[in-house]
Amino acid sequence: MRAMLAESSICAMLIVLYLMGYEQLNRTEGIVCASPIGRRLWRKKLAAAMLSAEAMYVFVVGMTLLFYFSLWDYSGIWGDSVSSRFNYLTDMLHKRPFLTWGDFTIGGYLAAFVVTMGNIILYGIPFLRQNPLIFKDFGLESLWSGATPWFDWTYGMYLLALAALIVSLSMAAALLTVFLS
């Protein structure tokens, strides 16, 4: 798994670097950036580079798993339960059993994961294309007339602080879980 991730990360990095630095390599950056269309080209190039990197990741993982599953037989494990005290998960140097909230088989767990990721991609991309951070530079106003909030933040700063708070609270909960178990 680590080898697949490392190989695909290196391939993705090389693809993004090549596509984003193509004009510099061929010394055509000045010509491309001379026009308004050429100056707007960077977003499209970044989107194409990310799409190419994702395609390379899918190709590397697909080929690796194709060869792996052609060598080893896994037909008997799809009906086994993933919730077991014998399946261990190591979190922050602490080993604990992997228990789910429902009785999942390995095939059901994989199907639930694929459906969840598909929904995130299917609904996340149109949400992000609607430019949800269009109000990031707007100031926060109070709900009550005549009152002002005690901090002078914009909506974008508020979202960053909220994300930082969520990450710090989840890290604190994870540390507390490791400490108490």
VODRENFI-790132 format. One record per residue: residue in one letter; x, y, z of N, C-alpha, C in turn. Coordinates in steps of 0.2 Angstrom, whole numbers, plus 5000, padded with zeros to 4 digits. Atoms other than C-alpha are relative to their C-alpha. Example, Ala and Ser with C-alpha at 12.3 -4.5 7.8 and 13.67 -1.06 7.14 Angstrom:
BEGIN
SITE  res  n.px  n.py  n.pz  ca.px  ca.py  ca.pz  c.px  c.py  c.pz
SITE    a  5004  4994  5000   5062   4978   5039  5004  5006  5000
SITE    s  4996  4994  4999   5068   4995   5036  4996  5005  5003
//
This chain:
BEGIN
SITE  res  n.px  n.py  n.pz  ca.px  ca.py  ca.pz  c.px  c.py  c.pz
SITE    m  5004  4994  5000   5000   5000   5000  5004  5006  5000
SITE    r  4996  4994  5000   5014   5012   5004  5004  5001  4994
SITE    a  4997  4999  5007   5023   5008   4988  4995  5003  4995
SITE    m  5005  4997  5005   5007   5011   4978  4999  5008  5001
SITE    l  5001  4993  4998   5005   5028   4987  5006  5004  4998
SITE    a  4994  4996  5001   5023   5033   4985  5001  5000  4992
SITE    e  4999  5000  5008   5024   5028   4966  4995  5005  4997
SITE    s  5005  4995  5003   5008   5037   4962  5001  5007  5002
SITE    s  4998  4993  4998   5013   5052   4972  5005  5003  4996
SITE    i  4995  4998  5004   5029   5053   4963  4998  5002  4993
SITE    c  5002  4999  5007   5021   5051   4946  4995  5006  4999
SITE    a  5005  4994  5000   5007   5064   4950  5004  5006  5001
SITE    m  4996  4994  4999   5021   5076   4956  5003  5002  4993
SITE    l  4996  4999  5006   5031   5074   4940  4995  5002  4994
SITE    i  5005  4998  5005   5015   5076   4929  4998  5007  5001
SITE    v  5002  4993  4998   5010   5092   4938  5005  5005  4998
SITE    l  4995  4996  5001   5027   5099   4937  5001  5001  4993
SITE    y  4999  5000  5007   5029   5095   4919  4995  5004  4996
SITE    l  5005  4996  5003   5012   5102   4914  5000  5007  5002
SITE    m  5000  4993  4998   5014   5118   4924  5006  5004  4998
SITE    g  4994  4997  5002   5031   5121   4918  5002  4999  4993
SITE    y  4999  5001  5007   5029   5117   4900  5002  5006  4996
SITE    e  4998  4994  5003   5030   5134   4894  5007  5003  5001
SITE    q  4993  4998  4999   5046   5138   4903  5005  4995  4997
SITE    l  4996  5005  5003   5054   5122   4897  5001  5002  4992
SITE    n  5000  4999  5007   5050   5127   4879  5001  5008  4998
SITE    r  4999  4993  5000   5053   5146   4882  4995  5003  4996
SITE    t  5006  4996  5003   5036   5151   4876  4996  5003  5005
SITE    e  5004  4997  4994   5030   5158   4893  4998  5007  4998
SITE    g  5001  4993  5002   5032   5176   4887  4995  5001  4995
SITE    i  5005  4999  5006   5022   5173   4871  4993  4998  5003
SITE    v  5006  5003  4998   5008   5163   4880  4997  5006  5005
SITE    c  5003  4995  4995   5006   5176   4894  4999  5007  4998
SITE    a  5001  4993  5003   5006   5191   4882  4993  5001  4999
SITE    s  5008  4999  5001   4987   5188   4879  4996  4999  5006
SITE    p  5004  5001  4994   4973   5189   4891  4998  4992  5000
SITE    i  5002  5007  5000   4968   5171   4886  5006  4996  5003
SITE    g  4994  5003  4998   4986   5165   4889  5001  5001  5008
SITE    r  4999  4999  4992   4986   5173   4907  4994  4996  5004
SITE    r  5006  5004  4996   4969   5164   4911  5001  4992  4999
SITE    l  4999  5007  5001   4977   5147   4905  5002  4996  5006
SITE    w  4997  5004  4995   4985   5143   4921  4994  4996  5004
SITE    r  5005  5004  4997   4968   5137   4929  4998  4994  4997
SITE    k  5002  5006  5004   4964   5126   4915  5006  4995  5000
SITE    k  4994  5005  5000   4982   5119   4915  5000  4997  5007
SITE    l  5000  5003  4993   4981   5116   4934  4994  4994  5000
SITE    a  5005  5005  5000   4964   5107   4931  5002  4994  4996
SITE    a  4998  5006  5004   4971   5096   4917  5006  4996  5004
SITE    a  4994  5004  4996   4987   5092   4928  4997  4996  5006
SITE    m  5003  5004  4994   4976   5087   4943  4996  4994  4997
SITE    l  5004  5006  5003   4965   5076   4931  5005  4995  4998
SITE    s  4995  5005  5002   4980   5068   4924  5004  4997  5005
SITE    a  4997  5003  4994   4988   5065   4941  4995  4995  5003
SITE    e  5005  5005  4998   4972   5057   4946  4999  4994  4996
SITE    a  5000  5006  5004   4971   5046   4931  5006  4996  5001
SITE    m  4994  5004  4999   4989   5041   4934  5000  4996  5006
SITE    y  5001  5004  4993   4985   5036   4952  4995  4994  4999
SITE    v  5005  5005  5001   4970   5026   4946  5004  4994  4996
SITE    f  4997  5004  5004   4981   5018   4933  5005  4995  5004
SITE    v  4995  5004  4996   4995   5013   4945  4997  4996  5005
SITE    v  5004  5004  4996   4983   5007   4958  4997  4994  4997
SITE    g  5003  5006  5003   4973   4997   4946  5004  4995  4997
SITE    m  4995  5005  5002   4988   4989   4938  5003  4996  5006
SITE    t  4997  5004  4994   4995   4984   4955  4995  4995  5003
SITE    l  5005  5005  4998   4979   4977   4961  4998  4995  4995
SITE    l  5001  5005  5005   4976   4968   4945  5005  4994  5000
SITE    f  4994  5005  5000   4993   4959   4946  4999  4996  5007
SITE    y  5000  5003  4993   4991   4956   4965  4994  4995  5000
SITE    f  5006  5005  4999   4973   4948   4964  5001  4995  4995
SITE    s  5000  5005  5004   4978   4938   4949  5005  4995  5003
SITE    l  4995  5005  4997   4992   4930   4959  4997  4996  5007
SITE    w  5003  5003  4993   4982   4927   4976  4993  5000  4999
SITE    d  5007  5001  5000   4965   4920   4978  4996  5003  5007
SITE    y  5004  4997  4995   4953   4931   4989  4993  4998  5000
SITE    s  5007  5001  5001   4937   4923   4984  4996  4998  5007
SITE    g  5003  5002  4994   4933   4916   5002  4999  5005  5005
SITE    i  5000  4995  4994   4935   4932   5012  4994  5005  5000
SITE    w  5005  4995  5001   4921   4943   5005  4994  5000  5005
SITE    g  5005  5001  4995   4908   4936   5017  5002  5000  5007
SITE    d  4998  5000  4993   4918   4937   5033  4999  5007  5003
SITE    s  5001  4994  4996   4915   4950   5046  5006  5004  5001
SITE    v  4994  4996  4999   4926   4965   5048  5000  5002  5007
SITE    s  5000  4999  4993   4921   4967   5066  5002  4994  5004
SITE    s  4997  5006  4996   4932   4956   5076  5005  5003  5005
SITE    r  4995  4998  4995   4943   4957   5091  5007  4998  4997
SITE    f  4994  5002  5003   4956   4949   5080  5003  5004  4994
SITE    n  4998  4995  5005   4957   4963   5067  5002  5006  5004
SITE    y  4997  4995  4996   4968   4976   5075  5001  5006  4996
SITE    l  4998  4993  5004   4970   4995   5070  5005  5003  5005
SITE    t  4995  4997  4996   4985   5004   5076  4999  5008  4999
SITE    d  5001  4993  5000   4981   5022   5080  5005  5003  5005
SITE    m  4995  4997  4996   4995   5033   5087  5004  4996  5005
SITE    l  4996  5005  4996   5006   5019   5093  4996  4996  5005
SITE    h  5004  5004  4996   4991   5011   5101  4996  4995  4996
SITE    k  5003  5006  5003   4984   4994   5096  4993  4999  5003
SITE    r  5007  5001  4998   4965   4992   5097  4996  4996  4995
SITE    p  5004  5004  5004   4952   4980   5090  4996  5005  4995
SITE    f  5004  4996  5005   4943   4986   5074  4993  4998  5000
SITE    l  5007  5002  4999   4925   4986   5078  4996  5006  4997
SITE    t  5005  4995  5004   4911   4994   5067  4994  5001  5004
SITE    w  5007  4999  4997   4894   5001   5072  4995  4995  4998
SITE    g  5004  5005  5003   4886   4988   5062  5003  4993  4998
SITE    d  4997  5006  5002   4889   4970   5057  5002  5000  4992
SITE    f  4998  4999  5007   4898   4973   5040  5004  4994  4998
SITE    t  4996  5005  5003   4905   4959   5029  5006  5004  4996
SITE    i  4995  4996  5003   4921   4964   5020  4998  5002  4993
SITE    g  5003  4998  5007   4912   4965   5003  4995  5006  5002
SITE    g  5005  4995  4998   4898   4976   5012  5004  5006  5002
SITE    y  4996  4994  4998   4911   4987   5020  5004  5003  4994
SITE    l  4997  4997  5006   4920   4989   5003  4995  5004  4996
SITE    a  5005  4997  5004   4904   4993   4994  4998  5007  5004
SITE    a  5002  4994  4996   4899   5006   5008  5005  5005  4999
SITE    f  4995  4995  5001   4916   5014   5006  5000  5003  4993
SITE    v  5000  4998  5007   4915   5015   4987  4994  5005  4999
SITE    v  5006  4996  5001   4897   5022   4988  5001  5007  5003
SITE    t  4999  4994  4996   4902   5035   5001  5005  5005  4996
SITE    m  4995  4996  5004   4917   5041   4991  4997  5002  4993
SITE    g  5004  4998  5006   4906   5041   4975  4996  5006  5001
SITE    n  5005  4995  4998   4893   5052   4984  5004  5007  5001
SITE    i  4996  4994  4999   4907   5064   4990  5002  5003  4994
SITE    i  4998  4997  5006   4914   5066   4973  4994  5002  4996
SITE    l  5006  4998  5004   4897   5067   4964  4997  5006  5003
SITE    y  5003  4994  4997   4890   5080   4976  5005  5006  5002
SITE    g  4995  4995  4998   4906   5089   4981  5003  5004  4994
SITE    i  4998  4996  5006   4912   5094   4963  4995  5005  4998
SITE    p  5005  4995  5001   4896   5103   4959  4999  5005  5005
SITE    f  5000  4995  4994   4896   5111   4976  5006  5005  4999
SITE    l  4994  4995  5000   4914   5118   4974  5000  5004  4993
SITE    r  5000  4996  5006   4910   5123   4956  4995  5006  5000
SITE    q  5005  4994  4999   4896   5135   4963  5004  5006  5003
SITE    n  4996  4995  4997   4910   5145   4971  4997  5002  5007
SITE    p  5004  4999  4994   4904   5143   4989  5004  5005  5005
SITE    l  4996  4995  4996   4918   5155   4996  4999  5007  4997
SITE    i  5001  4993  5003   4911   5170   4986  4999  5005  5005
SITE    f  5001  4995  4994   4907   5178   5003  5006  5001  5004
SITE    k  4995  5001  4996   4924   5175   5010  5003  5007  5003
SITE    d  4997  4993  4998   4929   5194   5011  4995  5004  5003
SITE    f  5006  4996  4997   4912   5200   5018  5001  4999  5008
SITE    g  5000  5000  4993   4912   5205   5036  4994  4997  5004
SITE    l  5005  5003  4997   4902   5196   5049  4996  5006  5004
SITE    e  5004  4995  4997   4887   5206   5055  4996  4996  5006
SITE    s  5004  5003  4994   4876   5203   5071  4993  4999  4997
SITE    l  5007  5002  5002   4859   5196   5070  4995  5006  5003
SITE    w  5003  4995  4996   4853   5210   5082  5001  5007  4997
SITE    s  4998  4993  5003   4851   5228   5075  5004  5004  5005
SITE    g  4996  4996  4996   4864   5240   5082  5005  4997  5003
SITE    a  4994  5003  4996   4875   5227   5089  5005  4998  4995
SITE    t  4994  5003  5004   4892   5222   5082  5003  4994  5003
SITE    p  4997  5006  4996   4901   5206   5085  5007  5003  5003
SITE    w  4994  4998  4996   4916   5207   5097  5006  4999  4996
SITE    f  4994  5001  5004   4928   5202   5084  4999  5003  4993
SITE    d  5001  4997  5007   4932   5210   5067  5003  4995  4995
SITE    w  4998  5005  5004   4933   5195   5056  4996  5000  4993
SITE    t  5004  5001  5006   4928   5191   5038  4997  4993  5000
SITE    y  5003  5007  5000   4918   5176   5034  5005  4995  4998
SITE    g  4995  5005  5002   4933   5167   5026  5005  4999  5007
SITE    m  4996  5001  4993   4943   5170   5043  4996  4996  5005
SITE    y  5005  5004  4996   4928   5163   5052  5000  4993  4998
SITE    l  5000  5007  5003   4928   5147   5041  5007  4997  5002
SITE    l  4993  5003  4998   4947   5145   5044  5001  4999  5007
SITE    a  5000  5001  4992   4945   5147   5063  4996  4994  5002
SITE    l  5004  5005  4998   4931   5135   5063  5003  4993  4998
SITE    a  4996  5006  5002   4941   5122   5053  5006  4998  5004
SITE    a  4994  5001  4996   4956   5124   5064  4997  4998  5007
SITE    l  5003  5002  4994   4945   5122   5079  4997  4993  5000
SITE    i  5002  5007  5001   4937   5106   5072  5006  4995  5000
SITE    v  4994  5004  5001   4954   5099   5068  5003  4999  5007
SITE    s  4997  5001  4993   4961   5103   5086  4996  4996  5004
SITE    l  5004  5004  4995   4946   5096   5095  5000  4993  4998
SITE    s  4999  5007  5001   4947   5080   5085  5006  4997  5002
SITE    m  4994  5003  4998   4965   5078   5088  5000  4999  5008
SITE    a  5000  5001  4993   4962   5081   5107  4996  4994  5002
SITE    a  5004  5006  4998   4948   5068   5107  5004  4994  4998
SITE    a  4996  5006  5002   4960   5056   5098  5005  4999  5006
SITE    l  4995  5001  4995   4974   5059   5111  4996  4998  5007
SITE    l  5004  5002  4994   4961   5058   5125  4998  4992  5000
SITE    t  5002  5007  5001   4955   5041   5118  5006  4996  5001
SITE    v  4994  5004  4999   4973   5035   5117  5002  5000  5008
SITE    f  4998  4999  4993   4977   5041   5135  4995  4996  5004
SITE    l  5005  5004  4995   4961   5033   5143  5000  4993  4998
SITE    s  5001  5008  5001   4962   5016   5134  5006  4997  5002
//
